[in-house]
Amino acid sequence: ILAEDRLVLCTPYNVIIALDPGTGAEIWRHDPKIDLAQRPGNKFTCRGVAYWRNPVAAEDAQCAARILTGTNDHRLVAIDLKDGAPCAAFGDKGEVKVDPQFELQWPGEFQITSAPVILGDTVVVGSAISDNVSVEAPRGAVRAFDVRTGAAKWSFDPIPREAAAAAALGWKGAGVPIEGHANVWAPMSADPARGLLFLPTSS
């Protein structure tokens, strides 16, 4: 993405790099040091980063403008656009560990591969999981966090798990405990003017 005077990208190993958009010269890079010994279900993947500027912060304040990305080991990372330093006030020293709320069968079964989406002061991430491996798998909940602090704001499960909710929506198998995915691994879209988020679901 082009964010102010930086061209910012990520590598499959979640290294974030800022380039001069005119010359291509590297300005900084940030390595979140993911575990390269894991076996990601969707291979090592990073489909993008997101940008946010604090509208009330001084222009040169630390992390007034920040880059956010998800990682293959399911962290949400926030760094300063200016120099690539972690945003210390965000989560634990610049990152939030996203809890899959499921006992993973192996490291890498649950990833964040697409860029976060930012609406106002909320940053939203989906997840990528190993489809078609097992009925018992991490749920495909979409999670939202405060873009300033990393505090959890809400979680949305695309599958209605309760029998009454499933029946009300005409969901097949209503009344039967529903496991599975419906995760949102692909890039999401947002309509800031209406406060809407569009979620492309998987299996």
Disulfide bonds with the S-S distance in Angstrom:
Cys10-Cys46 2.07
Cys63-Cys87 2.09
